[in-house]
């Protein structure tokens, strides 16, 4: 991974560069003391990960991230700051950062966060590649039935590795006990085994291959995924740096929707967050494929 560092404190930039270099986390392709200069650099350097300070003269970190995301659509952002306000941290996540690290810098924490962000970025890139490669335009209910029949009953062919990964993720989300978790495992296992993603085929059409009541199966899946969103929102309210929250709020779910659910729980909004169920199931499949 290629890193770009932005902080008006030269010592902070040097410390970050030392951590990244000495711990073999990647290479530092550039650095700057202000956001305006950084915007000019990153268009040429195309870093994979940008670490930026929250409070800087001329341009603050949130403004920088907002502008940088217009220029780079495949770059992850980590933010540093002494600010501890939950609202300000939430604003940073809404701007599009992957993780928020509070100063003073702890080398162990920085390394841990970078590993998580690298894994998340790799997952997103793999998903994007799969979406470009796979073509569901020719997939019909008949082809899905044929694929399902050749593989046999999905429940009896779930591989140990896929099953273990799924159960771990669903357990971390607090939904392993929900009845819909079995349906999720069934669908995701099918996607993994057949190298598919949910694109042109509807979830209802896919559920019809495994259930005489596809609508009920789909509803169970949606309810269970929504429960996971609620559980994730509660974790975020307690601690934005919670490992489960930071890993899944922008991969399995959309962070903006997680934040909406958090606002609903706090009574700031009358609307719940929504789950993009296709993205949720595709992301679960990619987690299984990458492990």
Phi and psi in degrees as GROMACS dihedral restraints (atoms count N, CA, C in turn):
[ dihedral_restraints ]
;  ai    aj    ak    al  type     phi  dphi    fc
    3     4     5     6     1  -102.8    20    10
    4     5     6     7     1   127.9    20    10
    6     7     8     9     1  -110.4    20    10
    7     8     9    10     1   145.6    20    10
    9    10    11    12     1  -125.6    20    10
   10    11    12    13     1   132.6    20    10
   12    13    14    15     1  -113.1    20    10
   13    14    15    16     1   134.3    20    10
   15    16    17    18     1  -132.6    20    10
   16    17    18    19     1   116.2    20    10
   18    19    20    21     1  -162.7    20    10
   19    20    21    22     1   137.7    20    10
   21    22    23    24     1   -74.9    20    10
   22    23    24    25     1    -6.9    20    10
   24    25    26    27     1   -99.8    20    10
   25    26    27    28     1   111.9    20    10
   27    28    29    30     1   -60.4    20    10
   28    29    30    31     1   -35.0    20    10
   30    31    32    33     1   -62.6    20    10
   31    32    33    34     1   -39.1    20    10
   33    34    35    36     1   -64.0    20    10
   34    35    36    37     1   -43.1    20    10
   36    37    38    39     1   -62.2    20    10
   37    38    39    40     1   -40.6    20    10
   39    40    41    42     1   -66.3    20    10
   40    41    42    43     1   -40.3    20    10
   42    43    44    45     1   -64.2    20    10
   43    44    45    46     1   -44.8    20    10
   45    46    47    48     1   -62.4    20    10
   46    47    48    49     1   -42.5    20    10
   48    49    50    51     1   -63.2    20    10
   49    50    51    52     1   -39.5    20    10
   51    52    53    54     1   -64.8    20    10
   52    53    54    55     1   -43.1    20    10
   54    55    56    57     1   -62.3    20    10
   55    56    57    58     1   -47.8    20    10
   57    58    59    60     1   -63.4    20    10
   58    59    60    61     1   -42.1    20    10
   60    61    62    63     1   -74.4    20    10
   61    62    63    64     1   -50.6    20    10
   63    64    65    66     1   -65.8    20    10
   64    65    66    67     1   -32.6    20    10
   66    67    68    69     1   -94.3    20    10
   67    68    69    70     1     8.5    20    10
   69    70    71    72     1    54.8    20    10
   70    71    72    73     1    46.9    20    10
   72    73    74    75     1   -90.8    20    10
   73    74    75    76     1   -13.9    20    10
   75    76    77    78     1   155.4    20    10
   76    77    78    79     1  -159.6    20    10
   78    79    80    81     1  -124.8    20    10
   79    80    81    82     1   145.2    20    10
   81    82    83    84     1   -92.3    20    10
   82    83    84    85     1   112.1    20    10
   84    85    86    87     1   -90.6    20    10
   85    86    87    88     1   -10.3    20    10
   87    88    89    90     1   176.5    20    10
   88    89    90    91     1   168.3    20    10
   90    91    92    93     1  -156.7    20    10
   91    92    93    94     1   162.4    20    10
   93    94    95    96     1  -156.0    20    10
   94    95    96    97     1   158.1    20    10
   96    97    98    99     1   -96.1    20    10
   97    98    99   100     1    -4.4    20    10
   99   100   101   102     1  -148.4    20    10
  100   101   102   103     1   157.4    20    10
  102   103   104   105     1   -69.1    20    10
  103   104   105   106     1   -34.2    20    10
  105   106   107   108     1   -63.8    20    10
  106   107   108   109     1   -46.0    20    10
  108   109   110   111     1   -64.8    20    10
  109   110   111   112     1   -38.4    20    10
  111   112   113   114     1   -61.7    20    10
  112   113   114   115     1   -38.8    20    10
  114   115   116   117     1   -60.3    20    10
  115   116   117   118     1   -36.0    20    10
  117   118   119   120     1   -71.1    20    10
  118   119   120   121     1   -36.9    20    10
  120   121   122   123     1   -70.6    20    10
  121   122   123   124     1   -45.9    20    10
  123   124   125   126     1   -66.9    20    10
  124   125   126   127     1   -24.5    20    10
  126   127   128   129     1   -66.6    20    10
  127   128   129   130     1   -24.3    20    10
  129   130   131   132     1   -96.5    20    10
  130   131   132   133     1   -35.2    20    10
  132   133   134   135     1   -86.8    20    10
  133   134   135   136     1   -27.6    20    10
  135   136   137   138     1    47.4    20    10
  136   137   138   139     1    61.5    20    10
  138   139   140   141     1   -68.6    20    10
  139   140   141   142     1   154.6    20    10
  141   142   143   144     1   -79.1    20    10
  142   143   144   145     1   -39.4    20    10
  144   145   146   147     1  -133.7    20    10
  145   146   147   148     1   133.2    20    10
  147   148   149   150     1  -115.5    20    10
  148   149   150   151     1   127.4    20    10
  150   151   152   153     1  -106.1    20    10
  151   152   153   154     1   118.9    20    10
  153   154   155   156     1  -130.0    20    10
  154   155   156   157     1   142.2    20    10
  156   157   158   159     1   -76.1    20    10
  157   158   159   160     1   147.4    20    10
  159   160   161   162     1   -71.0    20    10
  160   161   162   163     1   -55.5    20    10
  162   163   164   165     1  -101.0    20    10
  163   164   165   166     1   112.7    20    10
  165   166   167   168     1  -140.8    20    10
  166   167   168   169     1   154.5    20    10
  168   169   170   171     1   -69.7    20    10
  169   170   171   172     1   155.4    20    10
  171   172   173   174     1    73.4    20    10
  172   173   174   175     1   -54.4    20    10
  174   175   176   177     1  -142.1    20    10
  175   176   177   178     1   121.1    20    10
  177   178   179   180     1   -77.8    20    10
  178   179   180   181     1   168.0    20    10
  180   181   182   183     1   -62.0    20    10
  181   182   183   184     1   -39.4    20    10
  183   184   185   186     1   -66.0    20    10
  184   185   186   187     1   -42.2    20    10
  186   187   188   189     1   -62.4    20    10
  187   188   189   190     1   -41.0    20    10
  189   190   191   192     1   -61.2    20    10
  190   191   192   193     1   -48.4    20    10
  192   193   194   195     1   -60.2    20    10
  193   194   195   196     1   -42.8    20    10
  195   196   197   198     1   -59.1    20    10
  196   197   198   199     1   -44.4    20    10
  198   199   200   201     1   -73.0    20    10
  199   200   201   202     1   -39.2    20    10
  201   202   203   204     1   -65.5    20    10
  202   203   204   205     1   -35.1    20    10
  204   205   206   207     1   -68.3    20    10
  205   206   207   208     1   -19.5    20    10
  207   208   209   210     1   -74.3    20    10
  208   209   210   211     1   -24.2    20    10
  210   211   212   213     1   -96.3    20    10
  211   212   213   214     1   -32.9    20    10
  213   214   215   216     1  -126.4    20    10
  214   215   216   217     1   119.8    20    10
  216   217   218   219     1  -102.9    20    10
  217   218   219   220     1     4.5    20    10
  219   220   221   222     1  -132.0    20    10
  220   221   222   223     1    31.9    20    10
  222   223   224   225     1  -119.6    20    10
  223   224   225   226     1   140.2    20    10
  225   226   227   228     1  -100.2    20    10
  226   227   228   229     1   150.2    20    10
  228   229   230   231     1  -123.3    20    10
  229   230   231   232     1   133.6    20    10
  231   232   233   234     1  -117.6    20    10
  232   233   234   235     1   134.2    20    10
  234   235   236   237     1  -113.0    20    10
  235   236   237   238     1   140.7    20    10
  237   238   239   240     1  -112.8    20    10
  238   239   240   241     1   144.5    20    10
  240   241   242   243     1  -175.6    20    10
  241   242   243   244     1   158.4    20    10
  243   244   245   246     1   -89.3    20    10
  244   245   246   247     1    -7.5    20    10
  246   247   248   249     1   -67.0    20    10
  247   248   249   250     1   134.0    20    10
  249   250   251   252     1  -118.8    20    10
  250   251   252   253     1     3.7    20    10
  252   253   254   255     1   -65.5    20    10
  253   254   255   256     1   127.1    20    10
  255   256   257   258     1   -63.3    20    10
  256   257   258   259     1   -36.9    20    10
  258   259   260   261     1   -65.2    20    10
  259   260   261   262     1   -40.2    20    10
  261   262   263   264     1   -70.5    20    10
  262   263   264   265     1   -38.1    20    10
  264   265   266   267     1   -64.8    20    10
  265   266   267   268     1   -41.3    20    10
  267   268   269   270     1   -61.5    20    10
  268   269   270   271     1   -39.2    20    10
  270   271   272   273     1   -61.9    20    10
  271   272   273   274     1   -36.7    20    10
  273   274   275   276     1   -65.7    20    10
  274   275   276   277     1   -43.3    20    10
  276   277   278   279     1   -65.4    20    10
  277   278   279   280     1   -39.2    20    10
  279   280   281   282     1   -65.3    20    10
  280   281   282   283     1   -29.7    20    10
  282   283   284   285     1   -69.9    20    10
  283   284   285   286     1   -20.6    20    10
  285   286   287   288     1   121.7    20    10
  286   287   288   289     1    15.1    20    10
  288   289   290   291     1   -76.8    20    10
  289   290   291   292     1   158.0    20    10
  291   292   293   294     1   -92.3    20    10
  292   293   294   295     1   -31.8    20    10
  294   295   296   297     1  -155.6    20    10
  295   296   297   298     1   153.7    20    10
  297   298   299   300     1  -124.0    20    10
  298   299   300   301     1   122.2    20    10
  300   301   302   303     1  -113.5    20    10
  301   302   303   304     1   127.9    20    10
  303   304   305   306     1   -89.0    20    10
  304   305   306   307     1   137.7    20    10
  306   307   308   309     1   -77.5    20    10
  307   308   309   310     1   155.0    20    10
  309   310   311   312     1   -71.5    20    10
  310   311   312   313     1   153.2    20    10
  312   313   314   315     1   -70.4    20    10
  313   314   315   316     1   134.2    20    10
  315   316   317   318     1  -114.2    20    10
  316   317   318   319     1   119.8    20    10
  318   319   320   321     1   -60.2    20    10
  319   320   321   322     1   -36.7    20    10
  321   322   323   324     1   -66.2    20    10
  322   323   324   325     1   -42.8    20    10
  324   325   326   327     1   -65.8    20    10
  325   326   327   328     1   -42.4    20    10
  327   328   329   330     1   -60.2    20    10
  328   329   330   331     1   -44.7    20    10
  330   331   332   333     1   -62.5    20    10
  331   332   333   334     1   -43.6    20    10
  333   334   335   336     1   -61.9    20    10
  334   335   336   337     1   -45.3    20    10
  336   337   338   339     1   -63.6    20    10
  337   338   339   340     1   -44.0    20    10
  339   340   341   342     1   -61.5    20    10
  340   341   342   343     1   -41.8    20    10
  342   343   344   345     1   -59.2    20    10
  343   344   345   346     1   -43.7    20    10
  345   346   347   348     1   -65.1    20    10
  346   347   348   349     1   -43.3    20    10
  348   349   350   351     1   -67.2    20    10
  349   350   351   352     1   -39.3    20    10
  351   352   353   354     1   -61.2    20    10
  352   353   354   355     1   -42.9    20    10
  354   355   356   357     1   -65.8    20    10
  355   356   357   358     1   -42.9    20    10
  357   358   359   360     1   -64.3    20    10
  358   359   360   361     1   -42.0    20    10
  360   361   362   363     1   -65.2    20    10
  361   362   363   364     1   -41.7    20    10
  363   364   365   366     1   -62.7    20    10
  364   365   366   367     1   -40.0    20    10
  366   367   368   369     1   -63.4    20    10
  367   368   369   370     1   -45.5    20    10
  369   370   371   372     1   -63.2    20    10
  370   371   372   373     1   -40.0    20    10
  372   373   374   375     1   -67.5    20    10
  373   374   375   376     1   -39.0    20    10
  375   376   377   378     1   -63.9    20    10
  376   377   378   379     1   -41.7    20    10
  378   379   380   381     1   -62.2    20    10
  379   380   381   382     1   -41.9    20    10
  381   382   383   384     1   -63.9    20    10
  382   383   384   385     1   -40.5    20    10
  384   385   386   387     1   -64.4    20    10
  385   386   387   388     1   -42.4    20    10
  387   388   389   390     1   -63.6    20    10
  388   389   390   391     1   -39.1    20    10
  390   391   392   393     1   -66.7    20    10
  391   392   393   394     1   -31.6    20    10
  393   394   395   396     1   -76.7    20    10
  394   395   396   397     1   -34.1    20    10
  396   397   398   399     1   -80.7    20    10
  397   398   399   400     1   -46.8    20    10
  399   400   401   402     1   -74.8    20    10
  400   401   402   403     1   138.7    20    10
  402   403   404   405     1  -125.7    20    10
  403   404   405   406     1   111.8    20    10
  405   406   407   408     1   -93.0    20    10
  406   407   408   409     1     4.4    20    10
  408   409   410   411     1   -60.7    20    10
  409   410   411   412     1   -29.6    20    10
  411   412   413   414     1   -94.9    20    10
  412   413   414   415     1    -0.1    20    10
  414   415   416   417     1   -81.6    20    10
  415   416   417   418     1   126.8    20    10
  417   418   419   420     1  -125.6    20    10
  418   419   420   421     1   176.6    20    10
  420   421   422   423     1   -62.0    20    10
  421   422   423   424     1   -36.1    20    10
  423   424   425   426     1   -64.5    20    10
  424   425   426   427     1   -41.3    20    10
  426   427   428   429     1   -68.9    20    10
  427   428   429   430     1   -34.9    20    10
  429   430   431   432     1   -66.3    20    10
  430   431   432   433     1   -38.4    20    10
  432   433   434   435     1   -65.3    20    10
  433   434   435   436     1   -41.5    20    10
  435   436   437   438     1   -63.0    20    10
  436   437   438   439     1   -42.9    20    10
  438   439   440   441     1   -64.4    20    10
  439   440   441   442     1   -40.0    20    10
  441   442   443   444     1   -67.1    20    10
  442   443   444   445     1   -38.4    20    10
  444   445   446   447     1   -69.4    20    10
  445   446   447   448     1   -34.9    20    10
  447   448   449   450     1   -71.8    20    10
  448   449   450   451     1   -28.9    20    10
  450   451   452   453     1   -88.5    20    10
  451   452   453   454     1   -11.1    20    10
  453   454   455   456     1    81.3    20    10
  454   455   456   457     1  -171.0    20    10
  456   457   458   459     1   -64.3    20    10
  457   458   459   460     1   125.7    20    10
  459   460   461   462     1   -61.0    20    10
  460   461   462   463     1   -38.4    20    10
  462   463   464   465     1   -61.1    20    10
  463   464   465   466     1   -24.3    20    10
  465   466   467   468     1   -95.9    20    10
  466   467   468   469     1    -5.5    20    10
  468   469   470   471     1  -117.9    20    10
  469   470   471   472     1    10.2    20    10
  471   472   473   474     1   -62.9    20    10
  472   473   474   475     1   121.7    20    10
  474   475   476   477     1   -68.5    20    10
  475   476   477   478     1   152.6    20    10
  477   478   479   480     1   -60.4    20    10
  478   479   480   481     1   -39.4    20    10
  480   481   482   483     1   -67.6    20    10
  481   482   483   484     1   -47.2    20    10
  483   484   485   486     1   -64.8    20    10
  484   485   486   487     1   -44.9    20    10
  486   487   488   489     1   -60.9    20    10
  487   488   489   490     1   -42.5    20    10
  489   490   491   492     1   -64.6    20    10
  490   491   492   493     1   -43.7    20    10
  492   493   494   495     1   -63.6    20    10
  493   494   495   496     1   -45.9    20    10
  495   496   497   498     1   -62.6    20    10
  496   497   498   499     1   -45.9    20    10
  498   499   500   501     1   -62.8    20    10
  499   500   501   502     1   -37.0    20    10
  501   502   503   504     1   -64.1    20    10
  502   503   504   505     1   -45.6    20    10
  504   505   506   507     1   -65.2    20    10
  505   506   507   508     1   -46.5    20    10
  507   508   509   510     1   -64.7    20    10
  508   509   510   511     1   -34.3    20    10
  510   511   512   513     1   -67.4    20    10
  511   512   513   514     1   -41.1    20    10
  513   514   515   516     1   -64.7    20    10
  514   515   516   517     1   -30.2    20    10
  516   517   518   519     1   -82.9    20    10
  517   518   519   520     1    -7.7    20    10
  519   520   521   522     1    76.8    20    10
  520   521   522   523     1    26.5    20    10
  522   523   524   525     1  -125.1    20    10
  523   524   525   526     1    10.5    20    10
  525   526   527   528     1   -63.1    20    10
  526   527   528   529     1   -27.3    20    10
  528   529   530   531     1   -84.4    20    10
  529   530   531   532     1   -10.4    20    10
  531   532   533   534     1   -70.9    20    10
  532   533   534   535     1   144.5    20    10
  534   535   536   537     1   -61.6    20    10
  535   536   537   538     1   -30.4    20    10
  537   538   539   540     1   -71.1    20    10
  538   539   540   541     1   -13.7    20    10
  540   541   542   543     1   -63.5    20    10
  541   542   543   544     1   -35.1    20    10
  543   544   545   546     1   -66.1    20    10
  544   545   546   547     1   -38.8    20    10
  546   547   548   549     1   -66.4    20    10
  547   548   549   550     1   -39.1    20    10
  549   550   551   552     1   -62.0    20    10
  550   551   552   553     1   -43.8    20    10
  552   553   554   555     1   -61.9    20    10
  553   554   555   556     1   -39.3    20    10
  555   556   557   558     1   -61.9    20    10
  556   557   558   559     1   -49.4    20    10
  558   559   560   561     1   -66.9    20    10
  559   560   561   562     1   -46.0    20    10
  561   562   563   564     1   -65.4    20    10
  562   563   564   565     1   -39.1    20    10
  564   565   566   567     1   -62.1    20    10
  565   566   567   568     1   -39.7    20    10
  567   568   569   570     1   -61.4    20    10
  568   569   570   571     1   -45.4    20    10
  570   571   572   573     1   -61.1    20    10
  571   572   573   574     1   -42.2    20    10
  573   574   575   576     1   -67.6    20    10
  574   575   576   577     1   -47.9    20    10
  576   577   578   579     1   -65.4    20    10
  577   578   579   580     1   -32.3    20    10
  579   580   581   582     1  -102.5    20    10
  580   581   582   583     1     8.2    20    10
  582   583   584   585     1    54.4    20    10
  583   584   585   586     1    44.7    20    10
  585   586   587   588     1  -114.1    20    10
  586   587   588   589     1   165.5    20    10
  588   589   590   591     1  -134.8    20    10
  589   590   591   592     1   156.0    20    10
  591   592   593   594     1   -77.0    20    10
  592   593   594   595     1   107.1    20    10
  594   595   596   597     1  -126.3    20    10
  595   596   597   598     1   -88.5    20    10
  597   598   599   600     1   -80.7    20    10
  598   599   600   601     1   -24.7    20    10
  600   601   602   603     1   -81.7    20    10
  601   602   603   604     1   141.1    20    10
  603   604   605   606     1   -83.1    20    10
  604   605   606   607     1   158.7    20    10
  606   607   608   609     1   -62.8    20    10
  607   608   609   610     1   -36.4    20    10
  609   610   611   612     1   -63.4    20    10
  610   611   612   613     1   -40.3    20    10
  612   613   614   615     1   -64.1    20    10
  613   614   615   616     1   -39.3    20    10
  615   616   617   618     1   -70.3    20    10
  616   617   618   619     1   -40.1    20    10
  618   619   620   621     1   -62.9    20    10
  619   620   621   622     1   -29.5    20    10
  621   622   623   624     1   -65.4    20    10
  622   623   624   625     1   -16.4    20    10
  624   625   626   627     1   -79.4    20    10
  625   626   627   628     1   -16.6    20    10
  627   628   629   630     1  -124.4    20    10
  628   629   630   631     1    -1.9    20    10
  630   631   632   633     1  -148.4    20    10
  631   632   633   634     1   144.2    20    10
  633   634   635   636     1   -75.8    20    10
  634   635   636   637     1   -14.3    20    10
  636   637   638   639     1  -126.4    20    10
  637   638   639   640     1    73.5    20    10
  639   640   641   642     1   -58.5    20    10
  640   641   642   643     1   -34.5    20    10
  642   643   644   645     1   -63.4    20    10
  643   644   645   646     1   -41.7    20    10
  645   646   647   648     1   -65.4    20    10
  646   647   648   649     1   -41.3    20    10
  648   649   650   651     1   -62.4    20    10
  649   650   651   652     1   -43.4    20    10
  651   652   653   654     1   -63.6    20    10
  652   653   654   655     1   -40.8    20    10
  654   655   656   657     1   -64.3    20    10
  655   656   657   658     1   -38.8    20    10
  657   658   659   660     1   -63.3    20    10
  658   659   660   661     1   -41.8    20    10
  660   661   662   663     1   -63.8    20    10
  661   662   663   664     1   -45.8    20    10
  663   664   665   666     1   -64.6    20    10
  664   665   666   667     1   -41.6    20    10
  666   667   668   669     1   -64.0    20    10
  667   668   669   670     1   -41.9    20    10
  669   670   671   672     1   -67.1    20    10
  670   671   672   673     1   -43.0    20    10
  672   673   674   675     1   -63.0    20    10
  673   674   675   676     1   -38.0    20    10
  675   676   677   678     1   -67.4    20    10
  676   677   678   679     1   -36.7    20    10
  678   679   680   681     1   -62.3    20    10
  679   680   681   682     1   -39.4    20    10
  681   682   683   684     1   -61.6    20    10
  682   683   684   685     1   -38.9    20    10
  684   685   686   687     1   -62.4    20    10
  685   686   687   688     1   -43.8    20    10
  687   688   689   690     1   -62.9    20    10
  688   689   690   691     1   -45.0    20    10
  690   691   692   693     1   -61.7    20    10
  691   692   693   694     1   -40.0    20    10
  693   694   695   696     1   -65.5    20    10
  694   695   696   697     1   -40.0    20    10
  696   697   698   699     1   -62.9    20    10
  697   698   699   700     1   -40.4    20    10
  699   700   701   702     1   -63.2    20    10
  700   701   702   703     1   -39.4    20    10
  702   703   704   705     1   -63.0    20    10
  703   704   705   706     1   -41.6    20    10
  705   706   707   708     1   -64.6    20    10
  706   707   708   709     1   -35.8    20    10
  708   709   710   711     1   -65.6    20    10
  709   710   711   712     1   -34.7    20    10
  711   712   713   714     1   -77.1    20    10
  712   713   714   715     1   -40.7    20    10
  714   715   716   717     1  -161.8    20    10
  715   716   717   718     1   111.3    20    10
  717   718   719   720     1   -63.0    20    10
  718   719   720   721     1   -23.6    20    10
  720   721   722   723     1   -92.1    20    10
  721   722   723   724     1     6.8    20    10
  723   724   725   726     1   -57.1    20    10
  724   725   726   727     1   131.7    20    10
  726   727   728   729     1   -57.0    20    10
  727   728   729   730     1   -43.0    20    10
  729   730   731   732     1   -66.2    20    10
  730   731   732   733     1   -42.3    20    10
  732   733   734   735     1   -62.6    20    10
  733   734   735   736     1   -48.3    20    10
  735   736   737   738     1   -68.3    20    10
  736   737   738   739     1   -31.8    20    10
  738   739   740   741     1   -76.9    20    10
  739   740   741   742     1   -40.3    20    10
  741   742   743   744     1  -103.3    20    10
  742   743   744   745     1   -14.9    20    10
  744   745   746   747     1   -68.0    20    10
  745   746   747   748     1   -20.3    20    10
  747   748   749   750     1  -123.0    20    10
  748   749   750   751     1     9.8    20    10
  750   751   752   753     1  -116.8    20    10
  751   752   753   754     1   -62.7    20    10
  753   754   755   756     1   -73.3    20    10
  754   755   756   757     1   -32.3    20    10
  756   757   758   759     1  -123.3    20    10
  757   758   759   760     1   170.5    20    10
  759   760   761   762     1   -95.6    20    10
  760   761   762   763     1   126.4    20    10
  762   763   764   765     1   -58.6    20    10
  763   764   765   766     1   -36.5    20    10
  765   766   767   768     1   -60.9    20    10
  766   767   768   769     1   -37.6    20    10
  768   769   770   771     1   -72.9    20    10
  769   770   771   772     1   -34.5    20    10
  771   772   773   774     1   -63.3    20    10
  772   773   774   775     1   -42.2    20    10
  774   775   776   777     1   -64.2    20    10
  775   776   777   778     1   -38.1    20    10
  777   778   779   780     1   -60.7    20    10
  778   779   780   781     1   -40.5    20    10
  780   781   782   783     1   -67.0    20    10
  781   782   783   784     1   -37.1    20    10
  783   784   785   786     1   -63.3    20    10
  784   785   786   787     1   -41.9    20    10
  786   787   788   789     1   -64.8    20    10
  787   788   789   790     1   -37.1    20    10
  789   790   791   792     1   -64.3    20    10
  790   791   792   793     1   -44.4    20    10
  792   793   794   795     1   -61.7    20    10
  793   794   795   796     1   -38.1    20    10
  795   796   797   798     1   -80.6    20    10
  796   797   798   799     1    -2.8    20    10
  798   799   800   801     1    80.8    20    10
  799   800   801   802     1    14.3    20    10
  801   802   803   804     1   -87.4    20    10
  802   803   804   805     1   -13.3    20    10
  804   805   806   807     1  -144.7    20    10
  805   806   807   808     1   154.3    20    10
  807   808   809   810     1   -97.0    20    10
  808   809   810   811     1    -1.5    20    10
  810   811   812   813     1  -108.2    20    10
  811   812   813   814     1   136.5    20    10
  813   814   815   816     1   -76.9    20    10
  814   815   816   817     1   162.0    20    10
  816   817   818   819     1   -77.0    20    10
  817   818   819   820     1   152.0    20    10
  819   820   821   822     1  -107.1    20    10
  820   821   822   823     1   151.3    20    10
  822   823   824   825     1  -107.1    20    10
  823   824   825   826     1   124.8    20    10
  825   826   827   828     1   -83.6    20    10
  826   827   828   829     1    94.9    20    10
  828   829   830   831     1   -62.2    20    10
  829   830   831   832     1   -35.0    20    10
  831   832   833   834     1   -64.8    20    10
  832   833   834   835     1   -43.8    20    10
  834   835   836   837     1   -63.3    20    10
  835   836   837   838     1   -39.2    20    10
  837   838   839   840     1   -60.5    20    10
  838   839   840   841     1   -49.5    20    10
  840   841   842   843     1   -70.3    20    10
  841   842   843   844     1   -39.1    20    10
  843   844   845   846     1   -62.9    20    10
  844   845   846   847     1   -40.9    20    10
  846   847   848   849     1   -66.0    20    10
  847   848   849   850     1   -39.7    20    10
  849   850   851   852     1   -61.1    20    10
  850   851   852   853     1   -41.7    20    10
  852   853   854   855     1   -62.4    20    10
  853   854   855   856     1   -38.9    20    10
  855   856   857   858     1   -69.2    20    10
  856   857   858   859     1   -36.2    20    10
  858   859   860   861     1   -58.5    20    10
  859   860   861   862     1   -42.7    20    10
  861   862   863   864     1   -69.7    20    10
  862   863   864   865     1   -38.2    20    10
  864   865   866   867     1   -67.1    20    10
  865   866   867   868     1   -35.5    20    10
  867   868   869   870     1   -83.0    20    10
  868   869   870   871     1    -3.5    20    10
